[in-house]
Amino acid sequence: MQQLVFDQLGGRTGQHHIAVTRLRPGQVTHWHGHDFFELFLEERGRGLHAWNDQQLPLELGSLVLIRPGDTHRFIGDSNTSLTFINLAISRHWWLHLLELLSPDRPVNEALNGDPPGHLRLAAGPARLCGARMHDLFERGASEPALLVETAAHLLNPLLRHVAATPQERSDAPDWLVAWARAMQDPDLVAQPIRHWQKRAGVSPAHLARSCRKHLGAAPTELLNRARIEHVQAWLRQGEDKVAALALDAGFANLGFFYRCFRRFVGCTPKQWQARHTAFATVPR
């Protein structure tokens, strides 16, 4: 079984390493362990996580803490790819993080003892956690404080101390959670906004109010963001036909696509692809 060592991870930055990993439909990784702590968040697709002596489902919003000494592997669903963003943290920095976030012994013992286990976040908190992780992916090397903020935000749900902002409360109705999850399906992302309004089963006005209240954005913004994420997933795999990717994601107007990409990501697709060279911590 492969044992990953933090100091030997290619692409790591100081005390952390962050990467986006995408597995093909049906792909199964090797069993592996590592000498560092790792948090990962499921962003797209479905699969299974074989973890020590358990086998648990992975779906949108699954948040997991892996400790040194754990062994695990990923099993992709036969019909869909599996995408997650994973944050590796050195043992040294992990101890400092615990002291900074919660110096009381009970929390330290909880995190250093039995792992909190798999947690599935509601759509709103999952999207916010993902946004913070992608922000760290882009800017973490130059902003160390962002690492503390991101790790703290991920650990809070595991410790059941979720911040109580409207977007972070897990009180979104089931129909909206299912609606937002469907938007991450690569086979559906190109559907027009009319499809998503009809799929919600409520009036467009009610859908818009619910999205703003629980997900922090209008339905059209959520759809455009999901489409940009779809394009990014293929750019990570080395695809370079940007116009074809944009059309496949549902953007009929390339000028509008480029404006959306810059608004959500802060650069052009080619610039983004050139910068995303981090190595994943998951052996293939």
C-alpha positions in Angstrom: 0.0 0.0 0.0 1.3 3.4 -0.9 2.1 5.8 1.9 2.1 9.5 0.9 4.6 11.8 2.7 3.7 15.5 3.1 7.3 16.7 2.4 7.4 14.8 -0.9 4.1 16.2 -2.3 4.8 18.0 -5.6 3.2 21.4 -5.7 2.8 21.9 -2.0 3.0 25.5 -0.6 4.5 25.8 2.9 2.4 23.9 5.4 -0.5 23.0 3.0 -1.2 21.4 -0.4 -4.5 21.9 -2.2 -5.7 20.3 -5.4 -8.8 19.5 -7.4 -9.1 15.8 -8.3 -11.4 14.3 -11.0 -11.9 10.6 -11.4 -13.3 9.0 -14.5 -16.6 7.1 -14.4 -15.9 3.7 -12.7 -12.3 4.6 -11.8 -11.0 3.0 -8.6 -7.9 4.4 -6.9 -5.3 2.4 -5.0 -5.5 2.0 -1.2 -3.2 4.6 0.4 -2.4 6.3 3.6 -0.4 9.4 4.5 1.5 11.1 7.3 -0.6 14.3 7.2 -4.2 15.4 7.8 -6.5 15.9 4.8 -9.9 17.5 4.4 -11.8 16.9 1.2 -15.1 18.2 -0.2 -17.2 16.4 -2.8 -18.1 18.9 -5.6 -19.6 16.8 -8.4 -20.7 13.3 -9.3 -21.2 10.2 -7.0 -19.1 7.4 -5.7 -18.0 5.5 -2.7 -15.2 6.2 -0.1 -13.6 3.0 1.3 -12.2 4.3 4.6 -10.5 2.0 7.1 -13.2 -0.7 7.6 -16.1 1.3 6.3 -17.5 2.0 2.8 -19.5 5.2 2.7 -21.3 7.1 -0.1 -19.9 10.2 -1.7 -22.2 12.8 -3.1 -22.4 16.6 -3.5 -21.5 18.2 -0.2 -19.7 15.2 1.4 -17.0 16.7 3.7 -14.5 14.2 5.2 -11.5 14.5 7.5 -8.7 11.9 7.0 -6.0 11.6 9.8 -2.5 10.1 9.7 -2.9 6.4 10.2 -6.2 6.2 8.2 -6.2 4.2 4.9 -8.7 4.9 2.2 -9.4 4.8 -1.5 -12.1 6.2 -3.9 -14.5 4.2 -6.1 -16.1 6.2 -8.8 -19.7 5.6 -9.9 -19.9 3.7 -13.2 -22.1 6.4 -14.9 -20.6 9.7 -13.7 -17.2 11.3 -13.0 -16.3 12.2 -9.4 -14.8 15.6 -8.6 -13.6 16.8 -5.2 -11.2 19.4 -3.8 -8.8 18.2 -1.2 -6.7 20.2 1.3 -3.6 18.4 2.9 -2.2 19.9 6.1 1.1 19.1 7.7 1.2 17.6 11.2 3.1 20.6 12.4 0.6 23.1 11.1 -2.4 21.0 12.2 -1.3 21.3 15.9 -1.0 25.0 15.6 -4.4 25.2 13.9 -6.0 23.4 16.8 -4.4 25.7 19.3 -5.5 28.7 17.4 -9.1 27.6 16.7 -10.0 25.9 20.0 -7.5 25.6 22.8 -10.0 23.7 25.0 -9.0 20.0 25.5 -12.4 18.4 24.5 -12.2 19.7 20.9 -8.5 18.8 20.6 -9.3 15.3 21.9 -12.2 14.9 19.5 -10.1 15.8 16.4 -7.0 13.8 17.5 -9.1 10.8 18.6 -11.9 9.2 16.6 -12.5 11.1 13.4 -15.8 13.0 13.3 -16.7 10.9 10.2 -18.4 11.8 7.0 -20.6 14.9 7.0 -22.9 15.9 4.2 -23.4 19.6 4.0 -26.5 21.2 2.6 -26.2 23.0 -0.7 -25.6 26.5 0.6 -22.8 25.6 3.1 -21.2 23.2 0.6 -21.1 25.9 -2.1 -19.5 28.4 0.4 -17.0 25.8 1.6 -16.1 25.1 -2.0 -15.7 28.7 -2.9 -13.3 29.2 0.0 -11.3 26.2 -1.0 -11.0 27.4 -4.6 -10.1 30.9 -3.4 -7.2 29.2 -1.4 -6.3 27.2 -4.5 -5.9 30.4 -6.4 -4.3 32.7 -3.7 -3.1 30.6 -0.8 0.6 31.0 -1.6 0.4 34.8 -1.2 -2.2 34.9 1.6 -1.3 32.6 4.5 -4.2 34.0 6.6 -6.6 32.6 4.0 -5.4 29.1 4.9 -6.4 29.6 8.5 -9.8 31.0 7.4 -10.5 28.1 5.0 -9.4 25.4 7.4 -11.5 26.9 10.2 -14.5 27.1 7.9 -14.2 23.4 7.0 -13.6 22.3 10.6 -16.6 24.1 12.0 -19.2 21.8 10.5 -17.2 18.8 11.6 -17.2 20.2 15.2 -20.9 21.2 14.9 -20.2 24.9 15.3 -21.5 26.1 11.9 -21.7 29.8 11.5 -25.2 31.1 11.6 -25.4 33.4 8.6 -28.5 32.9 6.4 -26.5 31.3 3.6 -24.7 28.9 5.9 -27.8 27.6 7.8 -28.7 24.1 6.7 -32.4 24.9 6.7 -32.8 24.9 2.9 -36.0 22.9 1.9 -35.4 19.5 0.4 -36.7 20.5 -3.0 -34.2 23.3 -3.3 -31.3 21.0 -2.2 -32.3 18.5 -4.8 -32.7 21.2 -7.4 -29.2 22.7 -6.7 -27.6 19.2 -6.7 -29.1 18.4 -10.1 -27.5 21.5 -11.5 -24.0 19.9 -10.9 -24.9 17.0 -13.2 -22.7 17.4 -16.3 -25.5 15.9 -18.4 -27.9 18.6 -17.3 -25.8 21.8 -16.9 -26.4 22.9 -20.5 -30.2 23.0 -20.0 -31.7 26.5 -20.3 -33.0 28.5 -17.3 -36.6 27.7 -18.4 -35.8 24.0 -17.7 -34.5 24.8 -14.2 -37.5 27.0 -13.4 -39.9 24.2 -14.4 -37.8 21.5 -12.7 -38.1 23.4 -9.4 -41.9 22.8 -9.3 -42.5 26.3 -7.8 -43.1 29.7 -9.4 -40.1 31.5 -10.8 -40.6 34.2 -8.2 -40.6 31.7 -5.3 -37.6 30.0 -6.8 -35.7 33.3 -7.0 -36.5 34.2 -3.4 -35.5 30.8 -2.1 -32.2 30.8 -4.0 -31.3 34.2 -2.7 -32.2 33.3 0.9 -30.6 29.9 1.1 -27.9 29.8 -1.6 -27.0 33.5 -1.7 -27.5 34.0 -5.5 -30.2 34.2 -8.2 -31.0 31.1 -10.2 -29.4 32.4 -13.4 -26.2 33.2 -11.4 -26.1 29.7 -9.9 -26.6 28.2 -13.4 -23.8 30.3 -15.0 -21.5 29.4 -12.1 -22.3 25.7 -12.5 -21.6 26.0 -16.2 -18.2 27.7 -15.6 -17.3 25.0 -13.1 -18.2 22.4 -15.8 -15.7 24.1 -18.2 -13.1 24.3 -15.5 -13.4 20.6 -14.9 -12.4 19.9 -18.5 -9.7 22.6 -18.5 -8.1 20.8 -15.6 -7.9 17.6 -17.7 -6.0 19.5 -20.4 -8.8 20.2 -22.9 -7.9 23.4 -24.8 -10.9 23.9 -27.2 -12.4 26.6 -25.0 -15.2 27.6 -27.5 -16.4 24.0 -27.8 -16.3 23.6 -24.0 -18.4 26.8 -23.6 -21.0 25.6 -26.1 -21.1 22.2 -24.5 -21.8 23.8 -21.1 -24.8 25.8 -22.5 -23.2 29.2 -23.4 -24.6 30.2 -26.8 -22.8 33.5 -26.7 -19.0 33.3 -26.4 -18.6 36.9 -25.4 -21.0 36.3 -22.5 -19.1 33.2 -21.6 -15.8 35.0 -21.4 -17.4 37.8 -19.3 -18.9 35.2 -16.9 -15.5 33.4 -16.6 -13.7 36.6 -15.8 -16.4 37.6 -13.2 -16.4 34.2 -11.4 -12.7 33.3 -11.8 -10.8 36.6 -12.3 -8.9 35.7 -15.4 -9.3 34.1 -18.9 -9.8 30.4 -19.4 -6.3 30.0 -20.8 -4.7 31.9 -17.9 -6.6 29.8 -15.4 -5.6 26.6 -17.1 -2.0 27.6 -17.2 -1.9 28.3 -13.4 -3.7 25.1 -12.4 -0.8 22.7 -12.3 -1.1 21.5 -8.7 -0.5 17.7 -8.2 -3.3 15.8 -6.6 -2.7 13.8 -3.3 -4.7 10.9 -4.6 -2.7 8.0 -6.3 -4.2 6.8 -9.5 
